[in-house]
Amino acid sequence: MVVPVRNEAGNIVSLVAEIASALQGRAFEIVYVNDGSSDATGQELRDLMRQRLWLRQIRHEISCGQSAAVRTGVAVARAPVVVTIDGDGQNDPAFIPALIAALEAGAPRIGLIAGQRLGRKATGFKKLQSRIANGVRNAVLKDGTRDTGCGLKAFRRDVFLSLPYFDGLHRFLPALVRREGFEIGYVDVVDRTRRHGTSNYGFWDRLWIGILDLAGVWWLIRRKKRVPKSEEVTLAG
């Protein structure tokens, strides 16, 4: 599990407990990437780490953004399968087993299982932003995904690390994974209300930066050559 967070004090304890409950009976680790938090996020994680040996904290000295935090977490993860989840508690960890099962069932052709939120707990303005952004992105990239903003995603670690990295990567994972020749699967998940704190992302972050990123991803997809499928020829073959 990779959980990117910045200033999420108050949401740490309950989410860690829910993730552990959802993964009971499995071998797992939870990697929190503390993206330069200035509140008690780091201390809450340190307190929990004393009793939970499977909990790790990686800290960015200064905030580098959600995509950087996700990549840091995936890079240090020890397992071949990674699940990401937002650290604000709005993603329900109860859906984690369904994402993992869908990824395992679709292997090796499926490289990513993306959560698709139902009943989003957001303001009408934020929902409108998301509808417009998702509509424009899908029209340009044709990634077949109605909701790339959901933090719940499951993927193979090696597939993720093979993707070209840029700030904003996490918003375009379906299109980039398709670019590598893999299919995408989807699991409907139920959105929840944020328990503590406020969102770290605003309207202008999503709009102007998103437009530039969209143009860049479109260019990457256009420049991608056919993915070679190869096998070694031996005398016994």
SVG drawing of the C-alpha trace seen along z (x, -y; Angstrom):
<svg xmlns="http://www.w3.org/2000/svg" viewBox="-24 -29 44 58">
<polyline fill="none" stroke="black" stroke-width="0.4" points="0.0,0.0 1.3,-3.4 -0.4,-6.4 0.7,-9.9 -0.1,-12.6 0.5,-16.2 -0.9,-17.7 -3.3,-14.9 -3.0,-14.8 -6.2,-13.4 -6.8,-11.1 -3.8,-8.8 -4.8,-6.5 -8.2,-5.5 -7.1,-4.9 -4.1,-2.8 -6.5,-0.6 -8.9,-0.3 -6.2,0.7 -4.8,3.3 -8.3,4.7 -9.0,4.9 -5.7,6.8 -6.0,9.1 -4.6,12.6 -2.3,11.2 1.4,10.3 1.5,6.5 3.2,3.3 1.9,-0.3 4.2,-3.0 3.2,-6.5 5.0,-9.1 4.9,-12.3 5.1,-15.0 6.7,-17.8 3.9,-18.1 4.0,-21.0 1.5,-19.6 1.5,-16.5 1.3,-14.0 4.9,-12.8 4.5,-12.4 1.3,-10.4 3.0,-8.1 6.0,-7.6 3.7,-6.8 1.9,-4.1 5.2,-2.7 6.2,-1.6 3.5,1.1 3.0,1.8 6.2,3.1 4.6,3.2 4.1,-0.6 6.8,-2.7 7.2,-6.4 9.2,-8.1 9.5,-11.9 10.0,-14.5 12.0,-17.4 9.7,-19.8 6.4,-19.2 7.0,-17.9 3.4,-17.0 1.2,-13.9 2.8,-12.4 6.3,-12.6 5.0,-11.1 3.4,-8.2 6.5,-7.5 8.7,-7.7 6.4,-5.2 6.3,-2.8 10.1,-3.0 10.7,-1.9 7.9,0.7 9.0,4.3 6.0,6.1 5.4,6.7 1.8,5.4 1.1,1.9 -2.2,0.4 -2.5,-3.4 -5.1,-5.2 -5.6,-8.8 -4.7,-9.7 -7.7,-11.9 -10.0,-9.0 -12.4,-9.6 -11.3,-6.3 -12.7,-3.3 -10.1,-0.6 -12.8,2.1 -12.5,2.1 -8.8,2.9 -9.3,6.7 -11.6,6.3 -8.9,4.3 -6.2,6.8 -8.5,9.7 -9.3,8.0 -5.6,7.4 -4.7,11.0 -7.6,12.3 -6.6,10.2 -2.9,10.9 -0.8,10.5 -2.8,8.5 -4.2,6.0 -1.6,3.6 -3.9,1.4 -7.1,1.6 -8.6,-1.8 -11.3,-2.7 -14.3,-4.5 -16.1,-6.6 -19.8,-6.4 -21.7,-9.0 -18.8,-11.5 -18.8,-13.5 -17.7,-16.8 -19.2,-20.2 -21.2,-20.8 -18.5,-23.0 -15.8,-20.4 -18.0,-17.8 -18.5,-20.1 -14.7,-20.6 -14.2,-16.8 -16.8,-16.2 -15.3,-18.8 -11.7,-17.6 -12.6,-13.9 -14.6,-14.7 -11.9,-16.7 -9.2,-14.2 -11.2,-11.2 -11.9,-13.1 -8.2,-13.8 -6.6,-10.6 -9.4,-8.1 -8.3,-6.3 -11.9,-4.9 -11.8,-6.1 -14.5,-8.2 -12.8,-9.0 -8.9,-9.2 -9.1,-11.2 -9.9,-8.3 -6.8,-7.5 -7.7,-3.8 -5.6,-2.0 -3.9,1.4 -1.0,2.1 2.2,4.0 5.1,2.2 7.4,2.9 4.7,1.5 4.5,-1.7 8.2,-2.2 8.5,-1.8 6.2,-4.8 7.7,-8.2 7.7,-10.3 6.4,-13.9 4.5,-16.0 0.9,-15.1 1.6,-11.5 -1.0,-10.1 -3.9,-11.8 -3.0,-10.0 -2.2,-6.5 -4.8,-4.7 -3.6,-6.4 0.1,-5.8 -0.5,-2.2 -2.4,-1.6 0.5,-3.3 2.7,-0.4 0.5,2.2 -1.6,3.2 -5.4,3.2 -7.2,1.4 -9.7,2.8 -12.2,1.0 -13.9,1.5 -16.7,-0.8 -16.0,-2.2 -18.0,-4.3 -16.7,-7.7 -16.7,-9.0 -16.7,-12.4 -13.3,-13.8 -13.0,-13.4 -10.4,-16.1 -8.6,-18.9 -9.0,-20.4 -8.1,-19.5 -4.6,-20.3 -5.7,-20.9 -7.6,-23.9 -9.3,-24.9 -6.3,-26.5 -4.1,-23.5 -6.5,-21.2 -7.2,-23.6 -4.0,-25.2 -1.5,-22.5 -3.9,-19.8 -4.1,-21.4 -0.3,-21.5 -0.1,-17.9 -2.8,-16.7 -0.9,-18.2 2.3,-16.4 0.6,-13.0 -1.1,-13.4 2.4,-13.9 3.9,-10.9 1.1,-8.7 1.5,-10.0 5.3,-9.3 5.1,-5.8 6.1,-3.1 4.6,0.4 5.5,2.3 7.7,5.3 6.7,8.8 9.8,10.8 11.0,14.3 14.4,15.9 14.9,18.6 16.7,21.6 17.9,24.8 15.4,26.8 12.5,24.6"/>
</svg>
